[in-house]
């Protein structure tokens, strides 16, 4: 576990080993998330739209699943 000291202005240095492992570079943005007595440092996405592309892909589309469900409801009279 790496440690860092909080400066008088509240700055904290992320250890070099962690920056390299996570690919953090000068100018990258991070968010601080508080969980009780724990502070998590989360990298802010540079391009959230491009990075989220394809994350909802599955076996079938939601429209296909809805249409199948409606056909089943019609067949059973619901």
C-alpha positions as CSV (number, residue, x, y, z in Angstrom):
1,X,0.0,0.0,0.0
2,X,1.4,3.4,-1.0
3,X,1.0,6.5,1.2
4,X,1.1,10.2,0.5
5,X,1.0,13.3,2.7
6,X,-1.6,16.0,2.3
7,X,0.0,19.4,1.8
8,X,-1.1,22.7,3.4
9,X,-3.1,23.4,0.3
10,X,-4.8,20.0,0.3
11,X,-2.7,18.5,-2.6
12,X,-1.9,14.9,-2.6
13,X,0.7,13.2,-4.9
14,X,-0.4,9.9,-6.5
15,X,2.6,7.6,-6.3
16,X,4.5,7.1,-9.6
17,X,4.0,3.4,-9.6
18,X,0.2,3.8,-9.4
19,X,0.2,6.6,-12.1
20,X,2.2,4.4,-14.5
21,X,0.0,1.3,-13.8
22,X,-3.2,3.3,-14.4
23,X,-1.8,5.3,-17.3
24,X,-2.4,8.7,-15.6
25,X,-0.7,11.6,-17.3
26,X,-0.4,15.3,-16.7
27,X,-3.7,17.0,-17.3
28,X,-5.9,13.9,-16.7
29,X,-8.9,14.6,-14.5
30,X,-9.9,12.6,-11.4
31,X,-13.0,12.7,-9.2
32,X,-13.0,12.1,-5.4
33,X,-15.8,9.9,-4.1
34,X,-16.4,9.6,-0.4
35,X,-17.6,6.4,1.2
36,X,-17.8,7.0,4.9
37,X,-14.1,7.3,6.0
38,X,-12.8,6.2,2.6
39,X,-11.9,8.5,-0.3
40,X,-11.8,6.8,-3.7
41,X,-10.0,8.6,-6.6
42,X,-11.7,7.8,-9.9
43,X,-10.4,8.7,-13.3
44,X,-12.7,10.9,-15.3
45,X,-13.4,9.6,-18.8
46,X,-11.9,11.6,-21.6
47,X,-14.6,10.7,-24.0
48,X,-17.5,9.0,-22.2
49,X,-19.6,8.6,-25.3
50,X,-16.9,6.7,-27.2
51,X,-15.9,4.6,-24.2
52,X,-19.5,3.5,-23.5
53,X,-20.1,2.4,-27.1
54,X,-21.1,-1.2,-27.1
55,X,-21.4,-1.7,-23.4
56,X,-25.1,-2.7,-23.7
57,X,-24.6,-5.3,-26.4
58,X,-26.2,-8.6,-25.7
59,X,-27.6,-11.7,-27.4
60,X,-30.7,-9.8,-28.7
61,X,-31.9,-6.3,-28.8
62,X,-34.4,-4.9,-26.2
63,X,-36.9,-4.2,-29.1
64,X,-36.7,-7.9,-30.2
65,X,-37.2,-9.1,-26.6
66,X,-40.2,-6.7,-26.2
67,X,-41.8,-7.8,-29.5
68,X,-41.4,-11.5,-28.5
69,X,-43.0,-10.8,-25.1
70,X,-45.9,-9.0,-26.8
71,X,-46.5,-11.9,-29.2
72,X,-46.5,-14.3,-26.3
73,X,-49.0,-12.1,-24.5
74,X,-51.3,-12.0,-27.6
75,X,-51.1,-15.8,-28.0
76,X,-52.1,-16.4,-24.4
77,X,-54.8,-13.6,-24.4
78,X,-53.2,-11.4,-21.7
